[in-house]
């Protein structure tokens, strides 16, 4: 886990330094916290795209007998993987509500605004867990979230990763909801074998500036997302006054590695 954490942390440092480049074609439920990363995959009626946009995956092998095939299996896996306040670290607590509504699936519309959509047939289950450090000691509320989405197939999950990068290219400025937006969004894609990624099928980072009408000034915004097999998992941080981006990047990278290890365990990964 330490090596994977180091690679993600180095990638986070690149993002924090503003060195993001749009790379390749390689996003959960936003609720009232995270940027929704849901675009309906370009898929056939069976939920399977005709082609996969990323190269072959890493050397670990997943146990096909442990692949979720039903909504119940997918729900069990997602809830076992998604990161909660204990994973984020000391001071973090559950927000209310803590978990996203079942079946929620935001979509980025043509006007670059996020709106409610319907769960695609290609998705078995998706959940977002909302955590925060409440405002204290002159610091603002630091709000974070983690999302796990279980797709029907690896190709479906691959398309979600690809469309996430496309969203940032198409809409570098996005309206999250009334009074909240992100601007100057950039994405860095790191499929297996790129940027030191030797542990997951695909990974990406998004970075931009976060604006909230209720908060004076602007803050940073970072989104890390990873794919292992048919599962994607992501973490998001909206910066708050009194917090350094470098510190939250380290926590965010650690959270993603926790979820990566859990996904691999759930799917019976063998090197």
Residue pairs with C-beta under 8 A, 6 or more apart in sequence:
1 257
1 261
3 198
3 199
4 199
4 200
4 257
4 260
5 253
5 254
5 257
7 195
7 196
7 197
7 198
7 199
8 203
8 224
8 253
8 256
8 257
9 249
9 250
9 253
10 196
11 188
11 190
11 195
11 196
11 203
11 205
11 253
12 205
12 222
12 224
12 249
12 250
12 252
12 253
13 246
13 249
14 20
14 188
14 205
15 188
15 205
15 207
15 222
15 249
16 207
16 220
16 222
16 245
16 246
16 249
18 207
20 186
20 187
20 188
20 205
20 207
21 186
21 188
22 165
22 168
22 169
22 186
22 187
22 188
22 189
23 165
23 187
23 188
23 189
23 190
23 194
24 54
24 165
24 189
24 191
24 194
25 53
25 54
25 162
25 165
25 166
25 189
26 53
26 54
26 158
26 161
26 162
26 165
26 189
26 190
26 191
26 202
26 204
27 36
27 37
27 38
27 39
27 160
27 161
27 163
27 164
27 167
27 206
27 223
27 225
27 232
27 234
28 34
28 36
28 37
28 38
28 100
28 126
28 127
28 128
28 145
28 147
28 148
28 149
28 234
29 36
29 38
29 100
29 101
29 104
29 105
29 106
29 126
29 127
29 128
29 147
30 36
30 37
30 38
30 106
30 114
30 128
30 176
30 177
31 97
31 100
31 104
31 128
31 130
31 145
32 130
32 177
33 95
33 128
33 130
33 143
33 144
33 145
33 236
33 238
34 128
34 130
34 145
34 147
34 223
34 234
34 236
35 114
35 174
35 176
35 182
35 206
35 221
35 223
35 236
36 106
36 107
36 108
36 114
36 176
37 106
37 147
37 160
37 164
37 167
37 223
37 225
37 234
38 105
38 106
38 107
38 108
38 117
38 126
39 107
39 108
39 160
39 163
39 164
39 166
39 167
40 105
40 107
40 117
40 120
41 47
41 49
41 120
41 122
41 156
41 159
41 160
41 163
42 49
42 159
42 163
43 49
43 120
43 121
43 122
43 156
43 159
44 50
45 121
47 120
47 121
47 122
47 152
47 153
47 156
48 122
48 152
48 153
48 155
48 156
49 155
49 156
49 158
49 159
51 155
52 154
52 155
52 158
52 159
53 158
53 159
53 161
53 162
54 158
54 161
54 162
54 191
54 192
54 201
54 202
55 191
55 192
55 193
56 192
57 192
57 201
57 202
57 229
58 192
58 198
58 199
58 200
58 201
59 271
60 264
60 269
60 270
60 271
61 269
61 270
61 271
62 228
62 229
62 264
62 267
62 268
62 269
63 267
63 268
63 269
63 270
65 268
66 266
66 267
66 268
67 229
67 230
67 267
68 74
68 76
68 77
68 124
68 125
68 150
68 230
69 124
70 124
71 124
71 125
73 124
74 124
74 125
74 150
75 125
75 127
77 125
77 148
77 150
77 231
77 263
77 266
78 125
78 126
78 127
78 148
78 149
78 150
79 127
80 262
80 266
81 148
81 231
81 233
81 259
81 262
81 263
81 266
82 127
82 128
82 129
82 146
82 147
82 148
82 233
82 259
83 129
83 131
83 146
83 235
83 255
83 258
83 259
84 94
84 98
84 129
84 131
84 146
85 92
85 93
85 94
85 131
86 92
87 146
87 254
87 255
87 258
88 131
88 144
88 251
88 255
89 251
91 133
92 131
92 132
92 133
92 144
93 131
93 132
93 133
93 134
94 129
94 130
94 131
95 130
95 131
95 132
95 143
97 130
98 129
98 130
98 131
99 127
99 128
99 129
99 130
100 126
100 127
100 128
100 129
100 130
102 125
102 127
103 118
103 119
104 116
104 119
104 126
105 116
105 117
105 118
105 119
105 120
105 123
105 126
106 114
106 115
106 116
106 117
107 114
107 115
107 116
107 117
108 114
108 167
108 170
108 171
108 174
109 115
111 175
112 170
112 171
112 173
112 174
112 175
113 174
113 175
114 174
114 175
114 176
114 177
119 126
121 152
122 151
122 152
122 153
122 156
122 159
123 149
123 150
123 151
123 152
123 156
124 150
124 151
124 152
125 149
125 150
126 147
126 148
126 149
126 150
127 147
127 148
128 145
128 146
128 147
129 145
129 146
129 147
130 143
130 144
130 145
131 143
131 144
131 145
131 146
132 141
132 142
132 143
132 144
133 139
133 141
133 142
134 141
135 141
135 240
137 242
138 241
138 242
139 240
139 241
139 242
139 243
140 215
140 240
140 241
140 242
140 243
141 240
142 237
142 238
142 239
142 240
142 243
142 248
143 237
143 238
143 240
144 235
144 236
144 237
144 238
144 248
144 252
144 255
145 235
145 236
146 233
146 234
146 235
146 236
146 255
146 259
147 232
147 233
147 234
147 235
147 236
148 231
148 232
148 233
148 259
148 263
149 157
149 160
149 231
149 232
149 233
150 230
150 231
151 157
151 160
151 230
151 231
151 232
152 230
153 230
154 201
154 229
154 230
156 230
157 227
157 229
157 230
157 231
157 232
158 201
158 202
158 227
160 227
160 232
161 189
161 202
161 204
161 225
161 227
161 232
164 187
164 204
164 206
164 225
165 187
165 189
165 204
167 174
168 185
168 186
168 187
168 206
169 187
171 185
172 183
172 184
172 185
172 186
172 208
173 181
173 182
173 183
173 184
173 185
174 181
174 182
174 185
175 181
176 182
179 212
179 213
179 214
180 210
180 211
180 212
180 213
181 210
181 211
182 208
182 209
182 210
182 211
182 221
183 208
183 209
183 211
184 208
184 209
185 206
185 207
185 208
185 221
186 206
186 207
186 208
187 204
187 205
187 206
188 195
188 204
188 205
188 206
189 202
189 203
189 204
190 196
190 197
190 202
190 203
190 204
190 205
191 197
191 201
191 202
191 203
192 198
192 200
192 201
192 202
195 203
197 203
199 260
200 226
200 227
200 228
200 260
201 227
201 228
201 229
202 226
202 227
203 224
203 225
203 226
203 227
204 224
204 225
204 226
205 222
205 223
205 224
205 225
206 221
206 222
206 223
206 225
207 220
207 221
207 222
207 223
208 220
208 221
209 218
209 219
209 220
209 221
210 218
210 219
210 220
210 221
210 238
210 239
211 218
212 219
212 238
215 240
215 241
217 241
219 238
219 239
219 240
219 241
220 237
220 239
220 245
221 236
221 237
221 238
221 239
222 236
222 237
222 245
222 248
222 249
222 252
223 234
223 235
223 236
224 234
224 235
224 236
224 252
224 253
224 256
225 232
225 233
225 234
226 232
226 233
226 234
226 256
226 259
226 260
228 260
228 263
228 264
228 267
228 269
229 263
229 267
231 263
231 266
231 267
233 256
233 259
233 260
233 263
234 256
235 252
235 255
235 256
235 259
237 248
237 249
237 251
237 252
239 245
239 248
